[in-house]
Amino acid sequence: MPSVVDALLSAVLLAVACWLINNNLRYYQPDKESYFYLFIWCAALSVACVAGTRYILPLFNMGQVYFNFLQQSLIIRFFTTFLALGWMAMISALFYTQLDNKRTEQRKTEAEKLARDAELYNLRQQLQPHFLFNSLNSISALIGFKPELARTMIHQLSDFLRGTLKKDEQLLVPLNDELAHLNLYLEIEKVRFGHRLQTEISCDKTCGEAKLPSLLLQPLVENAIKFGLYDTTEAVTISVRAEVEDQYLIIMIQNPYDPKTSRPRKGTGFGLSGVQRRLYLIFARNDLMETHANDNIFTTIIKVPQL
Amino acid sequence: MTRVLIIDDEPLARMVVLEYLQEFKDQIEVLQECGDGFEGLKAIQQLQPDLVFLDVQMPKINGFEMLELVDNPPAVIFATAFDEYAIKAFEAHAVDYLLKPFSKERFNKAIEKFLAVTPATNNIAKNTETLLEAAAQSPAQNERIVVKTGTKVKIIAVQDVEYLQADDDYVSVITPEGAFLKNKTMAFFEKTLDPRQFVRVHRSYIVAISQITRLDPYEKDSHLAILKSGAKIPVSKTGYVKLKQVLGI
């Protein structure tokens, strides 16, 4: 009878300790230097288990003989427990590291896929609906009375399309490149909308070299133009401001909007939500994009960590 | 002489139409160019043109929404760059449309078609009506309702609508800000509003499901829907069946 109680108690205590170790490793993975702490942690847990048996078993009143046996076997108990826990810790550590690697890998492939999708989407966006057809319509109008301007616009449109088509293996590009691409887009939109569309782009010298995922800005600015211009019949100024702060490239895009007439902001799947998703997949963080709406100004802020 | 309006928010797009119309200057007079739906609405009402060139995507209110507010809509030739739903609507209803960028030949064809059918103007209004109904099916179109209050245009987001009530030849749209009249039928709204959000619970009532807080039994087979605002809406027997289906009870 005493041996059964002993066995049960030891097993329960060991199980609790294993669970603790396992849980600990699930949320916190030690780097190479801190495996020593894991060792200490195992030892401490083993001591706790043995102490548990030492002080709980006598409560069952099992006689002096058994108590003596318990006293003598404490050292052996400690080592067996320690061995078991060590084993458990090792397996858990391996398992969770593996799992983590797998997740990172998964995120990476998904990020790559999304970048490809973004490219495709951009392409479709320009090759199909409003933007391209309206631009061509503007060119058609210009040919009639300002052929020189029509030619300029054809060149801008071609450069812009080439920019979106460019197969970019590297995920991150300098802000200067991204802004150049954005400018082509804005120039074309300005021809279409005339004086109604104005833009302010400010970027100090230091942030020109800062890196960000390619084709990230254009959907945001497109969104700003769509809501800015279609919410009002007046002239609209879209501003883009970039700065580097604490290892982050911070880009702020603002457009006026009218909360009364604005259509509910449903992501077109790729507008704002697409950008947020891409940032998450690349940097594994959900707090890199925020939007504010106040005083008839809609602001989108993105933060890109500089690695 | 045919009197024409050009409504498009892009100045260059209006230029093309103006340029193409040069050839017809003995038959067609351009009254005015308008840069948005509000201006267009005002011009149509003041000038009563025979024909309007109308862009679909414009600031504030789009081409369809503008046309909904016109009492006796003139003949319309739509011009749009790309809009699946609009094109579907155009194809189904004899009104002509131009896809930007359009050629001179295609434009001339549209004009000739208009000039040929113009004596039978009387079914333009009916055509426009059915066209608008078809256009309203598009997801972009059924997010808001545009109404006229006096001389002003009011844009109501569909999620602000509590319920709709039949009111003679009009439909009264009830929102927290008050009731607005729209010259449409209950059948029109029943067809175009999202059936998962709005249910016609009675011959004279369409109610927003999100607004219902309680359903109380009321005389014989009918019920009363109590809304958040406190309004009591009669629910007929068939309306109750529909409501149960949508709510899944």
Interface residues (C-beta under 8 A of the other chain):
Chain A: Q128 P129 H130 F133 N134 L136 N137 S138 I139 S140 A141 L142 G144 F145 V191 R192 F193 G194 R196 L229 Y230 D231 T232 T233 K260 T261 R263 P264
Chain B: D9 E10 P11 L12 A13 M15 V16 E19 G35 D36 F38 E39 Q57 M58 P59 K60 A81 F82 D83 L99 K100 P101 F102 A140 E143 R144 I155 A157 Q159
